[in-house]
Amino acid sequence: MVILMRIPLQLRQVVAAATLLFGMVAAITAPEPFSCPMQIPLTQQSLAAAPSGWEATTAGSERTQHDLTNFAVNGGPVGSPNGEIYDKEEERKDGKGGATRTQRWNLQGMSGGFAVCSYFRTRVELARSLDGYSSCEVVYKRSRNSDFKMASATCR
């Protein structure tokens, strides 16, 4: 506090205003973090014409849940096979036979990229621009004697 008292009042006011302005600019330019929805509503699935001798049916809703199964960082444009490999992967065991696997993408310097969320038993994908975001992270979890299952996919 003694050091601040030696700085002229006008300079302190300029520094305070610059700090406030920088905080406002950072808040404007930094988009809100987002996560892929863990599940999407059921999709309409039908067959235009069944092969001769066959009847087309659809499975009940309990068999067609569209859970999040995959996440990708795509260099763009949407729909192109321009996927980016994650920059870092970590796996931690929990001591009970389970584990958590985390994959991270560093998005610094990327422009025109998209986050792509894919879902079980549908070809529907959700895509979202990554402009302004600095990183994405996917977390997979497994318990003893099970496969890894996606727990979250988030970008900040």
QUIJOFEN-V785967 format. One record per pair of residues at least 4 apart in sequence whose ideal C-beta (glycine too) atoms are under 8 Angstrom apart, sorted by the first residue. I is the first residue (numbers start at 1). GAP is how many residues later the second one is. D is the distance in Angstrom with one decimal. If there is no record, write none. Layout:
i: [I | I]
gap: [GAP | GAP]
d: [D | D]
This chain:
i: [1 | 2 | 3 | 4 | 7 | 7 | 7 | 8 | 9 | 10 | 11 | 12 | 13 | 14 | 15 | 16 | 17 | 18 | 19 | 20 | 21 | 22 | 23 | 24 | 25 | 26 | 29 | 30 | 31 | 31 | 33 | 33 | 33 | 34 | 34 | 34 | 34 | 35 | 35 | 35 | 35 | 36 | 36 | 36 | 36 | 36 | 36 | 36 | 36 | 37 | 37 | 37 | 38 | 38 | 38 | 39 | 39 | 39 | 39 | 39 | 40 | 40 | 40 | 40 | 40 | 41 | 42 | 42 | 42 | 42 | 43 | 43 | 43 | 43 | 45 | 45 | 45 | 46 | 46 | 47 | 50 | 50 | 50 | 58 | 59 | 59 | 60 | 61 | 64 | 65 | 65 | 66 | 66 | 66 | 66 | 66 | 67 | 67 | 67 | 68 | 68 | 68 | 68 | 68 | 68 | 69 | 69 | 69 | 69 | 70 | 70 | 70 | 71 | 71 | 71 | 71 | 71 | 71 | 71 | 71 | 72 | 72 | 72 | 72 | 72 | 73 | 73 | 73 | 73 | 73 | 73 | 73 | 73 | 73 | 73 | 73 | 74 | 74 | 74 | 74 | 74 | 74 | 74 | 74 | 74 | 74 | 75 | 75 | 75 | 75 | 75 | 75 | 75 | 76 | 76 | 76 | 76 | 76 | 77 | 77 | 77 | 78 | 78 | 78 | 84 | 84 | 84 | 86 | 86 | 86 | 86 | 87 | 87 | 87 | 88 | 88 | 88 | 89 | 89 | 89 | 89 | 90 | 90 | 91 | 91 | 91 | 91 | 92 | 92 | 92 | 93 | 93 | 94 | 94 | 94 | 96 | 96 | 97 | 97 | 97 | 98 | 98 | 98 | 98 | 98 | 99 | 99 | 99 | 100 | 100 | 100 | 100 | 101 | 101 | 101 | 101 | 101 | 102 | 102 | 102 | 102 | 103 | 103 | 103 | 104 | 104 | 104 | 105 | 105 | 105 | 106 | 106 | 107 | 107 | 107 | 107 | 107 | 107 | 107 | 108 | 110 | 111 | 112 | 113 | 113 | 113 | 114 | 114 | 114 | 114 | 115 | 115 | 115 | 115 | 115 | 115 | 116 | 116 | 116 | 117 | 117 | 117 | 117 | 118 | 119 | 119 | 119 | 128 | 130 | 130 | 133 | 133 | 134 | 135 | 135 | 136 | 136 | 136 | 136 | 137 | 137 | 137 | 137 | 137 | 138 | 138 | 138 | 138 | 139 | 139 | 139 | 139 | 140 | 140 | 140 | 140 | 141 | 141 | 141 | 142 | 142 | 142 | 142]
gap: [4 | 4 | 4 | 8 | 4 | 5 | 8 | 4 | 4 | 4 | 4 | 4 | 4 | 4 | 4 | 4 | 4 | 4 | 4 | 4 | 4 | 4 | 4 | 4 | 4 | 4 | 103 | 102 | 101 | 102 | 121 | 122 | 123 | 81 | 94 | 120 | 121 | 117 | 118 | 119 | 120 | 32 | 35 | 79 | 81 | 90 | 116 | 117 | 118 | 31 | 80 | 89 | 29 | 30 | 114 | 26 | 27 | 28 | 29 | 80 | 26 | 79 | 82 | 84 | 86 | 25 | 19 | 22 | 23 | 24 | 21 | 23 | 79 | 81 | 13 | 19 | 77 | 10 | 12 | 9 | 4 | 5 | 6 | 6 | 4 | 5 | 4 | 4 | 57 | 55 | 56 | 53 | 54 | 55 | 56 | 58 | 52 | 53 | 83 | 49 | 50 | 51 | 52 | 82 | 85 | 49 | 50 | 51 | 81 | 47 | 48 | 80 | 44 | 45 | 46 | 47 | 65 | 67 | 79 | 82 | 11 | 12 | 43 | 44 | 46 | 10 | 11 | 13 | 32 | 34 | 40 | 41 | 42 | 43 | 57 | 63 | 4 | 6 | 8 | 9 | 10 | 39 | 40 | 41 | 42 | 53 | 5 | 7 | 8 | 9 | 35 | 37 | 38 | 4 | 6 | 36 | 37 | 38 | 5 | 35 | 37 | 36 | 38 | 49 | 21 | 26 | 29 | 17 | 18 | 19 | 52 | 17 | 18 | 19 | 15 | 16 | 18 | 12 | 13 | 14 | 15 | 11 | 12 | 8 | 9 | 10 | 11 | 7 | 8 | 10 | 5 | 6 | 4 | 5 | 6 | 47 | 48 | 46 | 47 | 48 | 43 | 44 | 45 | 46 | 48 | 42 | 43 | 49 | 39 | 40 | 41 | 51 | 38 | 39 | 40 | 41 | 47 | 35 | 36 | 37 | 38 | 34 | 35 | 37 | 31 | 32 | 33 | 30 | 31 | 32 | 28 | 29 | 6 | 23 | 26 | 27 | 28 | 29 | 48 | 26 | 20 | 20 | 19 | 16 | 17 | 18 | 13 | 14 | 15 | 16 | 12 | 13 | 15 | 21 | 38 | 40 | 9 | 10 | 11 | 8 | 9 | 10 | 36 | 7 | 5 | 6 | 7 | 27 | 6 | 25 | 22 | 23 | 22 | 20 | 21 | 17 | 18 | 19 | 20 | 15 | 16 | 17 | 18 | 19 | 12 | 14 | 15 | 16 | 11 | 12 | 13 | 14 | 8 | 9 | 10 | 11 | 7 | 8 | 10 | 4 | 5 | 6 | 7]
d: [6.7 | 7.1 | 7.2 | 6.6 | 5.2 | 5.4 | 8.0 | 7.1 | 6.4 | 6.4 | 6.3 | 6.3 | 6.3 | 6.2 | 6.3 | 6.4 | 6.1 | 6.2 | 6.5 | 6.5 | 6.3 | 6.2 | 6.4 | 6.4 | 6.1 | 5.7 | 6.5 | 6.9 | 4.5 | 6.3 | 6.2 | 6.5 | 4.4 | 7.8 | 6.6 | 7.0 | 5.8 | 5.9 | 6.3 | 4.5 | 7.9 | 5.4 | 6.0 | 7.2 | 3.6 | 6.7 | 7.8 | 4.2 | 7.8 | 6.9 | 7.1 | 7.0 | 6.7 | 5.1 | 7.7 | 6.5 | 6.1 | 5.3 | 6.7 | 7.5 | 4.7 | 5.4 | 7.4 | 6.6 | 7.2 | 7.4 | 5.8 | 5.8 | 7.7 | 6.7 | 7.8 | 6.5 | 4.9 | 5.7 | 5.6 | 7.3 | 7.7 | 7.2 | 7.0 | 4.0 | 4.4 | 5.9 | 4.2 | 7.4 | 3.9 | 5.3 | 7.3 | 7.5 | 5.3 | 6.9 | 7.5 | 4.1 | 5.8 | 6.1 | 5.0 | 7.3 | 6.5 | 4.9 | 7.9 | 6.0 | 7.5 | 6.0 | 8.0 | 5.3 | 6.7 | 5.9 | 6.2 | 4.7 | 6.2 | 7.6 | 3.9 | 7.4 | 7.0 | 7.0 | 5.8 | 7.3 | 7.6 | 4.9 | 7.1 | 3.8 | 4.9 | 7.6 | 7.6 | 4.5 | 7.4 | 6.9 | 4.3 | 7.7 | 4.7 | 7.2 | 6.1 | 7.6 | 6.3 | 7.7 | 6.9 | 5.7 | 7.1 | 6.8 | 5.5 | 5.6 | 7.0 | 6.3 | 4.7 | 7.7 | 5.2 | 7.4 | 7.6 | 4.1 | 7.5 | 5.8 | 7.3 | 7.0 | 5.4 | 6.7 | 6.4 | 4.1 | 5.5 | 5.6 | 7.9 | 7.4 | 7.8 | 5.5 | 7.7 | 4.7 | 6.2 | 7.8 | 7.2 | 4.0 | 6.0 | 5.3 | 7.6 | 5.9 | 5.8 | 4.8 | 7.2 | 4.6 | 7.9 | 6.8 | 7.0 | 5.0 | 7.7 | 7.2 | 4.9 | 5.7 | 7.1 | 4.7 | 7.7 | 6.4 | 5.1 | 8.0 | 7.3 | 4.9 | 4.6 | 6.4 | 7.1 | 7.6 | 6.3 | 7.0 | 3.0 | 7.0 | 6.9 | 5.6 | 4.4 | 5.8 | 7.9 | 7.5 | 5.6 | 7.7 | 6.3 | 7.1 | 5.3 | 7.8 | 7.4 | 4.4 | 7.9 | 7.9 | 5.9 | 6.3 | 7.1 | 5.3 | 7.7 | 7.0 | 4.8 | 7.9 | 6.2 | 7.1 | 5.0 | 6.3 | 4.5 | 7.6 | 7.5 | 5.8 | 6.7 | 5.7 | 5.3 | 5.5 | 5.8 | 6.6 | 7.7 | 6.0 | 6.5 | 6.2 | 7.3 | 7.6 | 4.2 | 7.5 | 4.7 | 6.4 | 6.0 | 6.0 | 6.9 | 4.9 | 5.7 | 6.2 | 7.5 | 5.5 | 5.4 | 7.3 | 5.1 | 6.5 | 4.4 | 7.7 | 6.3 | 5.1 | 6.2 | 7.5 | 8.0 | 7.8 | 7.3 | 6.3 | 4.8 | 6.4 | 6.3 | 7.0 | 5.6 | 7.2 | 6.8 | 4.2 | 7.8 | 7.8 | 7.6 | 5.4 | 7.7 | 7.9 | 6.7 | 7.1 | 4.7 | 7.9 | 7.5 | 4.6 | 4.8 | 7.8 | 4.0 | 6.5 | 5.6 | 6.3 | 6.9 | 6.2 | 4.6 | 5.0 | 6.1 | 4.5 | 6.6]
